């Protein structure tokens, strides 16, 4: 009997330790303002893991369906695999449940980049897709970063449109909008792409840099990187860099370190575990002040956040 009771006690203890371990593993991590997750079209349900790791952004590939709904994944649209069901709904539900923030220590908006990857048959198909996305966003307007009469207001989530389509003409016609265009360095100083329309510019690392992290970074490339960050910030925009080398982890860590020391606002990578681990140990040196995060309200307060959305 004593042996039986001892065995049961040991089993209960082991179960308790296992449960505690699972709870710790599932506990949300600290919010990482510079961390941005890239996911492939094959990702089944990318958002839960992205939020659990503490990423402050996600690029999700979408394709427009025949009636304007945006679908995740390659090939023909599949029932249930919509941007609204898998990303927008859970994201806004979480923010609502937490009083207007995705997590307690959120200081900058969660940057959701909606990247069109599928073919858009014509301008009318794009218009239908944007109208539906716009309505889905307006349903959660108090939680979103928005532009009203040329002024930017920071919310819990900032939505940008990127990929094979250019939605700037559609966006520019709206006096009040809840999505922005993803930009490039060609937009620096451009009157047709002001920061209230294109608050974030994105750059593929391999487009301008040859360094892969295996050797010390050349002085001229380091100078170029710092100049790019300075140029973006002086123009009132944040900078997102993706398309990073996919070599050994040590080489990727060297690239992440250079990006962080240069003050790159958003580091986007598909190596989620590695990037999160690195950013916890080596936070990005911020050169822009974080935007004041406010609780959602039906009537947004005006504030100048042109450099922080």
C-alpha positions as CSV (number, residue, x, y, z in Angstrom):
1,X,0.0,0.0,0.0
2,X,2.8,2.4,0.9
3,X,4.5,1.6,-2.4
4,X,1.2,2.3,-4.3
5,X,0.7,5.6,-2.5
6,X,4.2,6.6,-3.1
7,X,3.9,5.9,-6.8
8,X,0.7,7.9,-7.1
9,X,2.3,10.8,-5.3
10,X,5.2,10.7,-7.7
11,X,2.9,10.5,-10.7
12,X,0.9,13.5,-9.4
13,X,4.2,15.4,-8.9
14,X,5.4,14.6,-12.4
15,X,2.0,15.6,-13.8
16,X,2.2,18.9,-12.0
17,X,5.7,19.6,-13.3
18,X,4.6,18.8,-16.8
19,X,1.6,21.1,-16.6
20,X,3.7,23.9,-15.2
21,X,6.2,23.4,-18.1
22,X,3.4,23.5,-20.7
23,X,2.0,26.7,-19.1
24,X,5.5,28.4,-19.1
25,X,6.0,27.3,-22.7
26,X,2.7,28.8,-23.7
27,X,3.0,32.0,-21.8
28,X,3.3,35.1,-24.1
29,X,6.8,36.4,-24.4
30,X,7.8,40.1,-24.0
31,X,6.7,42.3,-26.9
32,X,9.6,42.9,-29.4
33,X,9.0,46.2,-31.2
34,X,11.5,45.3,-34.0
35,X,10.5,41.7,-34.5
36,X,8.5,41.0,-37.6
37,X,7.5,37.5,-38.8
38,X,7.5,36.4,-42.4
39,X,5.3,33.4,-43.2
40,X,5.0,31.3,-46.3
41,X,1.8,30.7,-48.3
42,X,1.7,27.1,-46.8
43,X,1.3,28.4,-43.2
44,X,-1.9,27.0,-41.9
45,X,-2.6,29.3,-38.9
46,X,0.4,31.7,-38.5
47,X,-1.0,34.2,-36.0
48,X,-1.0,32.3,-32.6
49,X,2.7,31.4,-32.8
50,X,3.6,34.9,-33.9
51,X,1.8,36.5,-30.9
52,X,3.1,33.9,-28.5
53,X,6.7,34.6,-29.4
54,X,6.1,38.4,-28.9
55,X,6.5,39.6,-32.5
56,X,5.3,43.1,-33.2
57,X,4.4,42.4,-36.8
58,X,3.5,39.9,-39.5
59,X,3.6,39.8,-43.3
60,X,0.9,37.5,-44.6
61,X,0.5,36.6,-48.3
62,X,-3.0,36.8,-49.6
63,X,-4.9,36.2,-52.9
64,X,-8.2,37.9,-53.8
65,X,-11.2,35.6,-54.3
66,X,-13.9,36.0,-56.9
67,X,-16.1,38.1,-54.6
68,X,-13.4,40.3,-53.0
69,X,-12.6,38.2,-49.9
70,X,-8.8,37.7,-49.3
71,X,-7.6,34.2,-48.9
72,X,-4.4,32.8,-47.4
73,X,-2.4,30.1,-49.2
74,X,-1.6,29.1,-52.8
75,X,-3.9,27.9,-55.4
76,X,-7.7,28.2,-55.5
77,X,-9.4,29.9,-52.6
78,X,-10.3,27.4,-49.8
79,X,-13.2,27.8,-47.5
80,X,-12.2,29.1,-44.1
81,X,-8.8,30.2,-45.2
82,X,-9.5,33.9,-45.2
83,X,-7.6,36.8,-43.9
84,X,-10.6,37.8,-41.8
85,X,-11.0,34.4,-40.1
86,X,-7.4,33.5,-39.5
87,X,-5.8,36.9,-38.9
88,X,-8.0,39.9,-38.5
89,X,-10.7,38.3,-36.3
90,X,-8.3,36.8,-33.8
91,X,-6.0,39.8,-33.8
92,X,-8.8,42.3,-33.0
93,X,-10.5,39.9,-30.5
94,X,-7.2,39.8,-28.5
95,X,-6.9,43.6,-28.6
96,X,-10.5,44.1,-27.4
97,X,-10.0,41.6,-24.6
98,X,-6.9,43.4,-23.4
99,X,-8.3,46.9,-23.3
100,X,-6.9,48.1,-26.7
101,X,-3.5,46.4,-26.6
102,X,-2.3,43.1,-27.8
103,X,-0.2,42.6,-24.7
104,X,0.5,44.5,-21.5
105,X,3.9,45.9,-22.6
106,X,2.9,46.9,-26.1
107,X,4.5,50.3,-26.9
108,X,4.3,50.4,-30.7
109,X,1.6,49.3,-33.1
110,X,1.5,45.7,-34.4
111,X,2.5,46.1,-38.1
112,X,0.3,43.8,-40.2
113,X,1.5,43.8,-43.9
114,X,-1.1,42.3,-46.2
115,X,1.0,41.1,-49.2
116,X,-0.9,40.4,-52.5
117,X,0.8,37.4,-54.1
118,X,-1.9,36.0,-56.4
119,X,-2.9,37.4,-59.8
120,X,-5.3,40.3,-59.9
121,X,-7.3,40.0,-63.0
122,X,-8.3,43.6,-63.4
123,X,-8.7,46.9,-61.6
124,X,-12.2,46.0,-60.7
125,X,-11.0,42.9,-58.8
126,X,-8.6,45.0,-56.9
127,X,-11.3,47.5,-56.1
128,X,-13.6,44.7,-54.8
129,X,-10.8,43.3,-52.6
130,X,-9.9,46.6,-51.1
131,X,-13.5,47.6,-50.4
132,X,-14.1,44.4,-48.5
133,X,-10.8,44.8,-46.6
134,X,-11.6,48.4,-45.8
135,X,-15.0,47.4,-44.4
136,X,-13.5,44.7,-42.3
137,X,-11.0,47.1,-40.9
138,X,-13.7,49.8,-40.2
139,X,-15.6,47.3,-38.1
140,X,-12.6,47.6,-35.7
141,X,-11.7,51.2,-36.3
142,X,-10.9,52.2,-32.7
143,X,-8.1,49.6,-32.6
144,X,-6.4,50.7,-35.8
145,X,-3.8,53.2,-36.8
146,X,-5.6,55.6,-39.1
147,X,-5.2,58.8,-41.2
148,X,-7.8,61.5,-40.9
149,X,-7.4,64.6,-43.0
150,X,-3.7,64.0,-43.4
151,X,-2.9,63.3,-39.7
152,X,-1.7,60.0,-38.4
153,X,-3.1,58.5,-35.3
154,X,-1.5,55.4,-33.7
155,X,-3.7,52.4,-32.7
156,X,-2.9,48.8,-31.6
157,X,-2.6,47.6,-35.2
158,X,-1.2,49.3,-38.3
159,X,-2.2,47.7,-41.6
160,X,-0.1,48.1,-44.8
161,X,-0.8,46.8,-48.3
162,X,2.1,45.4,-50.3
163,X,2.9,43.0,-53.0
164,X,2.1,42.9,-56.7
165,X,-0.6,45.6,-56.5
166,X,-0.3,49.3,-55.9
167,X,-3.3,50.5,-54.0
168,X,-2.1,54.1,-53.5
169,X,-4.6,55.7,-55.8
170,X,-7.4,54.0,-53.9
171,X,-6.0,54.9,-50.5
172,X,-5.2,58.5,-51.4
173,X,-8.8,59.2,-52.3
174,X,-10.0,58.5,-48.7
175,X,-10.2,61.3,-46.3
176,X,-10.4,58.8,-43.5
177,X,-8.5,55.5,-44.0
178,X,-7.4,52.5,-41.9
179,X,-4.8,51.1,-44.2
180,X,-1.5,52.4,-45.7
181,X,0.7,51.6,-48.7
182,X,4.0,49.9,-48.2
183,X,6.7,51.9,-49.7
184,X,10.3,51.8,-51.0
185,X,13.2,54.2,-51.0
186,X,12.0,55.7,-54.2
187,X,9.3,57.3,-52.0
188,X,11.8,59.3,-49.9
189,X,11.0,63.0,-50.4
190,X,8.2,62.2,-52.8
191,X,5.2,64.6,-52.7
192,X,3.0,61.9,-54.3
193,X,3.8,59.4,-51.5
194,X,3.8,61.4,-48.2
195,X,4.3,59.7,-44.8
196,X,0.6,59.9,-44.1
197,X,0.1,57.6,-47.1
198,X,3.3,55.6,-46.9
199,X,4.5,55.7,-43.3
200,X,6.8,52.6,-43.7
201,X,9.2,51.8,-46.4
202,X,10.5,48.3,-47.0
203,X,13.7,47.1,-48.5
204,X,15.0,43.7,-49.6
205,X,18.5,43.3,-48.1
206,X,19.9,41.5,-51.2
207,X,18.8,44.4,-53.4
208,X,21.4,46.7,-52.0
209,X,23.8,44.6,-50.0
210,X,26.1,41.8,-50.8
211,X,27.3,41.0,-47.3
212,X,26.0,37.7,-46.0
213,X,27.3,37.9,-42.4
214,X,30.0,35.2,-42.8
215,X,32.8,37.8,-42.8
216,X,33.0,41.3,-41.2
217,X,30.7,43.7,-42.9
218,X,32.5,46.0,-45.4
219,X,32.8,49.6,-44.1
220,X,31.0,51.0,-47.2
221,X,28.0,48.7,-46.6
222,X,27.8,49.6,-43.0
223,X,27.9,53.3,-43.9
224,X,25.1,52.7,-46.5
225,X,22.9,50.9,-44.0
226,X,23.2,53.7,-41.4
227,X,22.6,56.3,-44.2
228,X,19.4,54.5,-45.2
229,X,18.1,54.5,-41.7
230,X,18.9,58.1,-41.2
231,X,17.3,59.0,-44.6
232,X,14.1,57.2,-43.8
233,X,13.8,58.7,-40.3
234,X,14.5,62.2,-41.5
235,X,11.7,61.8,-44.0
236,X,9.3,60.8,-41.2
237,X,9.1,57.1,-42.0
238,X,10.0,53.8,-40.4
239,X,12.2,51.3,-42.1
240,X,11.5,47.6,-42.5
241,X,14.2,45.3,-44.0
242,X,13.5,41.7,-45.1
243,X,15.0,39.3,-47.6
244,X,17.9,38.6,-45.3
245,X,20.6,36.0,-46.0
246,X,19.6,32.4,-45.2
247,X,23.1,31.1,-44.3
248,X,24.3,29.6,-41.0
249,X,22.7,30.9,-37.7
250,X,25.9,32.7,-36.7
251,X,26.0,34.6,-40.0
252,X,22.3,35.6,-39.6
253,X,23.0,36.8,-36.1
254,X,25.8,39.0,-37.4
255,X,23.3,40.6,-39.9
256,X,20.6,41.0,-37.2
257,X,23.2,42.7,-35.0
258,X,24.2,45.2,-37.7
259,X,20.5,46.0,-38.4
260,X,19.9,46.6,-34.7
261,X,22.9,48.8,-34.1
262,X,21.9,50.9,-37.2
263,X,18.5,51.5,-35.7
264,X,16.4,49.6,-38.3
265,X,12.8,49.8,-37.0
266,X,11.5,46.5,-38.3
267,X,13.6,43.3,-38.9
268,X,11.6,40.8,-40.9
269,X,12.7,37.2,-41.1
270,X,11.3,33.7,-41.5
271,X,13.6,32.3,-38.8
272,X,11.1,33.1,-36.0
273,X,12.9,31.3,-33.1
274,X,16.3,32.6,-34.0
275,X,15.2,36.2,-34.5
276,X,13.2,36.3,-31.3
277,X,16.1,34.8,-29.2
278,X,18.5,37.4,-30.7
279,X,16.2,40.4,-30.1
280,X,15.6,39.5,-26.5
281,X,19.4,39.6,-25.9
282,X,20.1,42.5,-28.3
283,X,17.3,45.0,-28.5
284,X,17.3,47.4,-31.5
285,X,18.7,50.9,-30.8
286,X,15.7,53.1,-31.3
287,X,16.2,56.4,-33.0
288,X,12.6,57.3,-33.2
289,X,10.4,57.9,-30.0
290,X,7.7,55.2,-29.5
291,X,4.2,56.4,-30.3
292,X,1.8,57.0,-27.4
293,X,-0.5,54.1,-27.2
294,X,-4.0,55.0,-26.2
295,X,-7.0,52.9,-25.3
296,X,-9.6,52.7,-28.1
297,X,-12.3,55.3,-28.2
298,X,-15.0,56.0,-30.8
299,X,-13.6,59.5,-31.4
300,X,-9.9,59.3,-31.9
301,X,-7.8,62.0,-30.4
302,X,-5.6,63.9,-32.8
303,X,-1.8,63.5,-32.4
304,X,1.1,63.8,-34.7
305,X,2.6,60.4,-35.2
306,X,4.0,60.7,-38.7
307,X,7.3,59.2,-37.6
308,X,6.0,56.4,-35.5
309,X,3.0,54.6,-37.2
